[in-house]
Amino acid sequence: MKILVAIKRVVDYKASIRVKADGSGVETSNVKMSMNPFDEIAVEEAIRIKEQGSANEIIVLSIGSDAAQETLRTALAMGADRGILIKTDAEIEPLAAAKLIKAIVQQETPNLIILGKQAIDTDNNQTGQMLAALLGFPQGTFASKLVLQDGGVSVTREIDGGLETLFLTLPAVITTDLRLNEPRYISLPNIVKAKQKPINIVPLESLNVDVTPRLKTLRVSAPEKRRSGVRLESVADLVMRLKNEAQVLA
C-alpha cells in the first residue's frame, strides 16, 4: 500500500507573530518556520502504519518555494521514503491546494491520503474536504484513531456529541486531529539519512492547474492588547462594579 501525506511549511507555533507594517499580511522574514503540527501528526500516523507492515511506501508532498524542501527533509527524517515539492512562490488558497494535490494523487495513485485537519497559519480546515470531493473519495475528518482492516480503514473521529466511528473503503482521504498520536523525536542518524532520500521538484505550471486567488486580503491587523485586570475585595464589590458598567453602556 502507498500512502501520500500532504504537509505545509508554516510559522513555528512558538514564534511571535508580527503583522507587516503595511498591513498586507504576517511577517515571515527572519521568523522560524516549521512543519504544520497537524501535518506532523499525519506523517507520524503514516509511519506507524508502515511499521505495522500495512504499507510499503510513504510519499510526502508540499507546495511552496525552495524553502519548503527543509520541511520535506524533516518528514523524510521522521521516516517517509521520498518527497515531492510543487514549486511556486504564489500564495495558494485551499481550493488551489486541493486541486494541486489531486494532480499528484492521479500520478502516484496512493491508497491512502492523510492531511492535517487544518494549518495553524490560516485555520481554514478546508483542503482535506475539498480534496476528497474533487477525487470522489470517502473521507474521515478529525481522526483520533485509525485501524486498517478488510480492505478499508476504520476511522474514529471527534464530533460535537462525542466520538463517531466510520468505515471507509480505500482509496480514502483522512484528516488528523491532535489526539491521534504524538510525533516521534527525530534522531541525528535519521537526519543524516534523510539528506540522501529523493525529493522530486515539480513546477506548478506543469500541472495545468489554475491557482488564481479567489479571495483578496484587504488588511491584516494585530488584535487589541488585553486590558489589565482589577482585583476586587468581595463579591459585593464585583456586583456593584458590573452594575456601574452596565449603566455606562446603557
N, C-alpha and C positions, 0 to 999 in steps of 0.2 A: 504494500500500500504506500502511496505517495501523499505527503502532507505539505500543503502550502500555507505559510504563515506570513501575513502582511504586518509590517512594523513601520513605525513613524518616528522620526527624529524630532524631539520637542525640547523646549527649555526645561532643564532639570527641575524636578519638583522642589528641591531645596534652595534653588536660586531665587534671588529677589527680583521681582518683575518690575520693569521700568517702562513707562509709556514714552514713545518718541516725542521730541519737543514739538513737532508739527501736528501731533495727534493722529498720525496716519496708521499707527499700529504699535506693537510691543517691540521694544529694543532687543535685538538678538546679537548684536555685535559685542564681542568680548564677554559673552554670557555662556556659562556651562550648559552644554546640550547633552542629552542622553536619550535612551530608548523610552518611549511612552510606557509607563508602568503596566498598564493593562496588556500591552503587546508583549512585554517581558513575560507575563503570566501565560500568554498564548504560546510563546516559544517553549517555555518550561513544560507545558502540557504536551506539546508535540514530542518533545524529547522523552518524556515519561512513557508515552505510547510506543515510541520506538524501542525503548529499553525493555518493555514488556514483550517485544517480539511481534507487535501488531503492525509495524510499519518498517519500511526499509530505506526510505529517503525523506529528508526534511529540506524543503526549499524555503528560504526567507526572501521576501520581496519588499522593497522600499521605493518610494517615489520622492525625488528631490535632486539636489545638487550633488557634486562630488563628495561633499562633506558627509552625506548620508552613508558613504561606504564605511565610516567609522562605526556607525550604528549596526550595520550589517556584520561587521567583524565581531562585534560584541555577541550577536546572536550565533555566529559561527563558533565562537569560543565557548558558548554555552553547550553546543553540541549539534547545531544544524550542519547540513552537509554542503550546501552551496547557496550562493546568494544571487539575486537579480536586482539591479538598480535601474529603474526607469528614470533616466536623467533629464532633468528640467529645472530651470530657475523660476518657472512660473508658479503662482500661487494656485494650489489645487484644492478645489472645493469637494465636498463629499461625493456628489454625483459623478464628477470627473474622476475621482479616485476609484470609485466602484467600476466605472467603465474601463479604466486602465487595468485594474486587477482582473476584470473579466477577460480582457485580451490575453493576458498572461495565462489565465486558467485554461483558456481554449488551446493554447500552445502546449502547456505542460500536462493537462488532463489529470490533476490531482484527485484523489478520492475524498479528501477532507480539506476544507479551507478554514483556518482559525484566525480570528482577529480579536484585538482588544475591543471591549464594548464601546469605548469612546477614547478620544485623545484628550489629554489634560490641557492642551492649549486652546481648544475650541469647545470641548464638551458637547459636540453635536449629536453623538450617538446615532449616526445615520448610515455610515458606509457599509456596515455588515448587512443591514436590512436591504439596502439598495442593491448590493451585490447579489444577494440571494434572489431578489426579484428579477434582475437582469438575466441571471443564469437559469432561472426556473428551478432552483434547488430548494429543498426543505431547509429551514433554518431553526437554530436553537440559540436564543439570545440570553445574555446574563447568566451564563452557565456556571454553576457552583460545583458540578460533578459530571464527569464523562465516563461512560463504560461502553467499550466496543463489544458488540455481540450480534450474532446471527446476521452478518452482512450489513449491519447498520450500527447506529450509536444511540445509546440511551443518555439523555441529557436531563439533568436536574437543574431547574432554573428558578431564580427567585422572583416572586411576584408579590403584589401588594398584600395578598391574603396568606402568604406563606411560601410553600415550595410546590412546584409543578414538575412532573416527570414526563418527558416526551420520548418517543422512539422515532428516529429519523433514518430513512434509508439513504445509503450513500450513492452518489456524492452529496455532501451537505455543507452548509456554512454554519460555523459556531462562533459566537462572540463570548468572551470570557469576563467573568466578574472577579472581584478581589478574593473571594473565598475559595476559588478553585484550587489554588496551590500557593506555595511560597517559592519563588525562583531561587535557584541554587547559586552558591558562591562560585565565581569563575577562578580557576586555578591558573597560576603562571604558565605551566606546561600547555594548557589548553589555549591560552592566549597566543603562545608561540605557534601552535599547530594551526590556529585559525588564519594566520598570515599566509599559509600555503593553500588554503581552500579557495576555490574559484568564485569570483564574482563577475557575472555577465552584465555588461553595460548596454542597456537598450535605449537608444534615442527616442524620446517621446514621439517625435514626428513619424517614426517608422511604424507606429501602431495605428495611425489614421483615426485617432480619437479626438473629438472636439472638446477642448478643455477651457473654452472661453468662459470667464466668470459670469455667473448669473446674478450675483449679489455685488453691491457696492458698499464699502465701508465709508460712512460719512465722517465719523470721528471716533477715536478711542480715548477714553479718559480714565484716570485712576479713581477709585471710589473715595468718597469723603472720609477723612480720618474720624475714627470713633471718638466721641467726646468722653472725657474722663468721668468716672463715676463719682457719686456723692455718698458718703456714709451717713446714715441716719441712726438716731439713738433708739427709736422704738417703732412699733407698728403704727402707733397713733401719728407719729411724725410722717411716716410714709403715706398714710391715708390723707393727711392734711396736704401734703405736697402734691399728690395726684389730683386732689380736688382743685387746688390753686391752678395747676397746669391746665386742667380741663376748662376752667373758666377763662383762662387766657386764650386757649384755642377757639373757644366758642365766640 
